[in-house]
Amino acid sequence: MKDILCKYSRKLWENTVLVCRMVKIEHSIFALPFAYMGFFLASGDSTAIKPFVLLTIAMVAIRSFAMAVNRLFDINIDSENPRTRTRPLVTGELTPFFTFCFIVACAVIFVFACKGMNELCYKLSFFALGWSAFYSLTKRFSMLCHFVLGSVLGLAPVAGWLSVDPHFSVPAILFFFGVMFWVAGFDILYATQDRKFDRNRGLNSIPANLGIHKALTISTFSHVNTVIFFALAGMAAGLGWIYFSVLTVAGVILICEHLVISAEDMSRVNMAFFTLNGVISVLLFLGTLADIMI
């Protein structure tokens, strides 16, 4: 019996590690801080434990749902792309059936977490699931897929706000657009890695359709909009000097992000994609929290 329990425990751990690889759990750092920003801006109360926990569960669940759907939809594409051939679904370490069950479980957890928040969050949970899944199809017919992805993550600050205050607000909507342009900007940079493959495979992206120079220009334009919308959101939310000081630092980081890469040298695109943008999301959250609390 002990050997059987050890065997199943080991298998459970192995599958957990594989699932974390599949959904890139470390990328939660992009959306979760913005959900917390919306939460604290709406509540101003760090002691509201229940909605905070439910929001965290919901965010992890829907992000895992969206990533798993994307991997399942793209399994054939990923098997052909040299960059993605080591993903667990492609290698067979995870099966399509297991992934489907995981997707269903994440969707159920997300809906019940939203139901625990309030009625509006519950009603919107089905739209959020549908929109998150829809993103995975967009590169098949539109190069605007980066902005669709941005709009999915842009729901994070809105979700955080609605989890404690079930009314749409100007700050939350402005943060939505800030996050949307921010994500679209760095996703365009990330997509430059696959521009040749996407073009040959008949997939759409701004780098594949328009070329790398125009892609970098559109990415820069998107990040200019990011700073503008984050500034407007801060003003609408009544945030003060701490937030705007941190936003200035975030703006400098975005400038550095575009300085470390060029059409002639994209070798540091992963640093621009993950490291710098992870710092931005955490900094903005901490700046917002400090401004609220002080």
C-alpha positions as CSV (number, residue, x, y, z in Angstrom):
1,M,0.0,0.0,0.0
2,K,2.8,2.4,0.9
3,D,4.5,1.7,-2.5
4,I,1.2,2.4,-4.3
5,L,0.7,5.7,-2.5
6,C,4.3,6.7,-3.2
7,K,3.8,5.8,-6.9
8,Y,0.7,7.9,-7.2
9,S,2.1,10.7,-5.3
10,R,5.1,10.8,-7.6
11,K,2.9,10.7,-10.6
12,L,0.7,13.5,-9.3
13,W,3.8,15.6,-8.6
14,E,5.2,14.9,-12.1
15,N,1.9,15.9,-13.7
16,T,1.7,19.0,-11.6
17,V,5.2,20.1,-12.8
18,L,4.2,19.3,-16.4
19,V,1.0,21.3,-16.1
20,C,2.9,24.3,-14.7
21,R,5.3,24.0,-17.7
22,M,2.3,23.8,-20.1
23,V,0.5,26.9,-18.7
24,K,3.8,28.8,-18.0
25,I,2.8,29.5,-14.4
26,E,5.6,32.0,-14.0
27,H,3.8,34.3,-16.5
28,S,1.0,34.8,-13.9
29,I,3.2,37.8,-12.9
30,F,1.8,39.7,-15.9
31,A,-1.9,39.7,-14.9
32,L,-2.1,39.0,-11.2
33,P,-0.6,42.2,-10.0
34,F,-3.1,44.2,-12.1
35,A,-6.0,42.2,-10.7
36,Y,-4.7,43.1,-7.2
37,M,-4.4,46.8,-8.2
38,G,-8.1,46.8,-9.2
39,F,-9.0,45.0,-5.9
40,F,-7.2,47.5,-3.6
41,L,-8.3,50.5,-5.6
42,A,-11.9,49.5,-5.3
43,S,-11.8,48.3,-1.6
44,G,-9.0,50.3,-0.1
45,D,-9.1,47.6,2.5
46,S,-6.3,45.0,2.8
47,T,-8.3,43.0,5.4
48,A,-11.0,41.9,2.9
49,I,-9.6,38.3,2.9
50,K,-12.5,36.4,1.3
51,P,-12.8,38.4,-2.0
52,F,-9.0,38.6,-2.2
53,V,-8.7,34.8,-2.0
54,L,-11.5,34.2,-4.4
55,L,-10.0,36.7,-6.9
56,T,-6.6,34.9,-6.7
57,I,-8.2,31.5,-7.3
58,A,-10.3,32.9,-10.2
59,M,-7.2,34.6,-11.8
60,V,-5.1,31.5,-11.6
61,A,-7.9,29.3,-12.8
62,I,-8.8,31.4,-15.9
63,R,-5.2,32.0,-16.9
64,S,-4.5,28.2,-16.6
65,F,-7.7,27.6,-18.6
66,A,-6.7,30.0,-21.4
67,M,-3.2,28.7,-21.7
68,A,-4.3,25.0,-21.7
69,V,-6.9,25.8,-24.4
70,N,-4.2,27.6,-26.4
71,R,-1.9,24.5,-26.2
72,L,-4.7,22.1,-27.1
73,F,-5.8,24.2,-30.1
74,D,-2.2,24.6,-31.3
75,I,-0.9,21.1,-30.7
76,N,-0.4,20.5,-34.5
77,I,1.2,23.9,-35.0
78,D,3.5,23.5,-32.0
79,S,4.7,20.2,-33.3
80,E,5.9,21.8,-36.5
81,N,7.6,24.9,-34.8
82,P,11.2,24.1,-33.7
83,R,10.8,26.6,-30.8
84,T,7.7,24.8,-29.3
85,R,8.5,21.1,-30.0
86,T,9.4,20.4,-26.4
87,R,6.0,21.5,-25.0
88,P,4.5,18.6,-22.9
89,L,1.5,18.1,-25.2
90,V,3.7,17.8,-28.2
91,T,6.2,15.4,-26.6
92,G,3.3,13.3,-25.3
93,E,4.2,13.9,-21.6
94,L,0.6,15.2,-21.3
95,T,-2.3,13.7,-23.3
96,P,-5.0,15.7,-25.0
97,F,-7.6,14.0,-22.8
98,F,-5.8,15.0,-19.6
99,T,-5.5,18.5,-20.9
100,F,-9.2,18.6,-21.8
101,C,-10.1,17.5,-18.2
102,F,-7.7,20.1,-16.8
103,I,-9.5,22.8,-18.9
104,V,-12.9,21.7,-17.7
105,A,-11.7,21.7,-14.1
106,C,-10.2,25.2,-14.4
107,A,-13.4,26.5,-16.0
108,V,-15.6,25.1,-13.1
109,I,-13.2,26.5,-10.5
110,F,-13.3,29.9,-12.1
111,V,-17.1,30.0,-12.4
112,F,-17.5,29.0,-8.7
113,A,-14.9,31.5,-7.6
114,C,-16.7,34.3,-9.4
115,K,-20.1,33.2,-8.0
116,G,-18.6,33.5,-4.5
117,M,-17.7,37.2,-5.3
118,N,-21.0,38.6,-6.5
119,E,-23.8,38.1,-9.1
120,L,-22.2,40.4,-11.7
121,C,-18.9,38.5,-11.6
122,Y,-20.8,35.2,-11.9
123,K,-22.7,36.4,-15.0
124,L,-19.5,37.8,-16.6
125,S,-17.5,34.6,-15.9
126,F,-18.9,32.9,-18.9
127,F,-18.0,35.8,-21.2
128,A,-14.5,35.8,-19.7
129,L,-14.1,32.1,-20.4
130,G,-15.3,32.5,-24.0
131,W,-13.1,35.5,-24.7
132,S,-10.1,33.9,-23.2
133,A,-10.6,30.8,-25.4
134,F,-11.3,32.9,-28.5
135,Y,-7.8,34.4,-28.4
136,S,-6.3,31.1,-29.4
137,L,-8.1,31.2,-32.7
138,T,-7.3,34.7,-33.7
139,K,-3.9,34.2,-35.3
140,R,-5.6,32.0,-37.8
141,F,-7.4,34.9,-39.4
142,S,-6.1,38.3,-38.0
143,M,-2.8,39.9,-37.3
144,L,-4.5,41.9,-34.5
145,C,-4.2,38.7,-32.3
146,H,-1.8,40.6,-30.1
147,F,-4.4,43.2,-29.1
148,V,-7.0,40.4,-28.5
149,L,-4.5,38.8,-26.1
150,G,-4.0,42.3,-24.5
151,S,-7.7,42.6,-24.0
152,V,-7.8,39.3,-22.3
153,L,-5.2,40.3,-19.8
154,G,-6.7,43.8,-19.7
155,L,-9.7,42.2,-17.9
156,A,-7.5,41.6,-14.8
157,P,-7.8,45.1,-13.2
158,V,-11.5,45.2,-14.2
159,A,-12.0,41.8,-12.5
160,G,-10.1,43.0,-9.4
161,W,-12.4,46.0,-9.2
162,L,-15.6,44.1,-9.8
163,S,-14.7,41.5,-7.2
164,V,-15.4,44.0,-4.4
165,D,-17.4,46.7,-6.2
166,P,-19.8,45.3,-8.9
167,H,-19.9,48.4,-10.9
168,F,-17.9,49.4,-13.9
169,S,-15.7,52.4,-13.1
170,V,-13.6,54.9,-15.2
171,P,-10.3,53.9,-13.5
172,A,-10.8,50.2,-14.1
173,I,-11.7,50.8,-17.8
174,L,-8.6,53.1,-18.3
175,F,-6.4,50.4,-16.6
176,F,-8.0,47.9,-19.0
177,F,-6.7,49.9,-22.0
178,G,-3.3,50.4,-20.4
179,V,-2.8,46.7,-19.8
180,M,-4.2,45.9,-23.3
181,F,-1.6,48.1,-25.1
182,W,1.2,47.0,-22.7
183,V,0.6,43.3,-23.4
184,A,0.1,43.8,-27.2
185,G,3.3,45.8,-27.3
186,F,5.5,43.1,-25.7
187,D,3.6,40.2,-27.4
188,I,4.5,41.8,-30.8
189,L,8.1,41.7,-29.7
190,Y,7.8,38.1,-28.7
191,A,6.1,37.1,-32.0
192,T,9.2,38.3,-33.9
193,Q,10.8,35.0,-33.0
194,D,8.2,33.1,-35.1
195,R,7.7,35.5,-37.9
196,K,9.2,33.3,-40.6
197,F,7.4,30.1,-39.3
198,D,4.1,32.0,-39.0
199,R,4.4,33.4,-42.5
200,N,5.2,29.9,-44.0
201,R,2.4,28.3,-42.0
202,G,-0.2,30.8,-43.0
203,L,-0.6,32.2,-39.5
204,N,-1.1,35.9,-38.8
205,S,0.9,38.2,-36.6
206,I,2.1,41.8,-37.0
207,P,5.8,40.7,-37.5
208,A,4.8,38.0,-40.0
209,N,2.4,40.2,-42.0
210,L,4.1,43.5,-41.9
211,G,7.8,42.7,-41.3
212,I,10.0,43.3,-38.3
213,H,10.6,47.1,-38.7
214,K,6.9,47.9,-38.8
215,A,6.3,45.5,-35.9
216,L,8.8,47.3,-33.8
217,T,7.2,50.7,-34.6
218,I,3.7,49.4,-33.7
219,S,5.1,47.9,-30.5
220,T,6.7,51.2,-29.5
221,F,3.4,53.1,-30.3
222,S,1.5,50.6,-28.1
223,H,3.8,51.2,-25.2
224,V,3.5,55.0,-25.6
225,N,-0.3,54.4,-25.3
226,T,0.4,52.2,-22.2
227,V,2.0,55.0,-20.3
228,I,-0.8,57.5,-21.3
229,F,-3.6,55.2,-20.2
230,F,-1.9,54.3,-16.9
231,A,-1.4,58.0,-16.2
232,L,-5.1,58.7,-17.0
233,A,-6.1,55.8,-14.8
234,G,-4.0,57.0,-12.0
235,M,-5.5,60.5,-12.2
236,A,-9.1,59.0,-12.4
237,A,-8.4,56.9,-9.3
238,G,-7.0,59.8,-7.4
239,L,-3.5,58.3,-7.0
240,G,-0.7,60.5,-5.9
241,W,3.1,61.1,-6.3
242,I,4.1,57.5,-5.3
243,Y,2.1,56.0,-8.1
244,F,3.3,58.5,-10.7
245,S,6.9,58.2,-9.6
246,V,6.7,54.4,-10.1
247,L,4.9,54.9,-13.4
248,T,7.8,57.1,-14.5
249,V,10.2,54.3,-13.6
250,A,8.0,51.8,-15.6
251,G,8.1,54.2,-18.6
252,V,11.9,54.2,-18.4
253,I,11.9,50.4,-18.3
254,L,9.7,50.3,-21.4
255,I,12.2,52.6,-23.2
256,C,15.0,50.2,-22.1
257,E,12.9,47.3,-23.4
258,H,13.0,48.8,-26.9
259,L,16.6,49.8,-26.7
260,V,17.9,46.3,-26.0
261,I,16.5,45.0,-29.2
262,S,16.5,46.1,-32.8
263,A,15.6,44.8,-36.2
264,E,19.3,43.8,-36.6
265,D,19.6,42.1,-33.2
266,M,16.7,40.3,-31.5
267,S,18.8,38.1,-29.3
268,R,17.6,39.7,-26.1
269,V,13.9,39.5,-26.9
270,N,13.2,37.1,-24.1
271,M,14.7,39.5,-21.6
272,A,12.6,42.2,-23.0
273,F,9.5,40.0,-22.9
274,F,9.6,38.4,-19.5
275,T,12.2,40.0,-17.2
276,L,11.5,43.7,-17.9
277,N,7.7,43.3,-18.1
278,G,7.5,41.2,-15.0
279,V,9.3,44.1,-13.2
280,I,6.8,46.6,-14.6
281,S,3.7,44.8,-13.4
282,V,5.1,44.2,-9.8
283,L,6.3,47.8,-9.6
284,L,3.0,49.3,-10.6
285,F,1.1,47.1,-8.1
286,L,3.5,48.1,-5.3
287,G,3.3,51.7,-6.2
288,T,-0.5,51.6,-6.2
289,L,-0.6,49.8,-2.9
290,A,1.8,52.2,-1.3
291,D,-0.2,55.2,-2.6
292,I,-3.4,53.8,-1.2
293,M,-2.0,52.8,2.2
294,I,0.1,55.9,2.9
